[in-house]
Amino acid sequence: MSRHTPGPWRIVEKSDDERLSIEAGDMFIARTDPCMAQEANARLIAAAPDLLEALQEVLGYPRGTSGRIIIEREDEKRLRVAIAKAEAK
């Protein structure tokens, strides 16, 4: 399986059409179709590397006696920031 293009990914508005482009540095990642949900879709795509990294890190944490993952406050904040980036809050 190939690896994804490392983040950060960003949303770039293209003036030549109504689409939004998602890019990482000079690399093209994706382009949205012009529609009502294009901004939400673009935000979610652009946040993908942050979400993946945060989730991979959390899944590597030790589990408590109940079998649940114990998340530190700073890591919870990081997860919430990644989610907020996807949701543009």
Buried (B, 14 or more C-beta within 10 A) or exposed (E): EEEEBEBEBEBBEEEEEEBBBBBBEEEEBBBBEEEEEBBBBBBBBBBBBBBEBBEEEBEEEEEEEEEEEEBEEEBEEBBEEBBEBBEEE
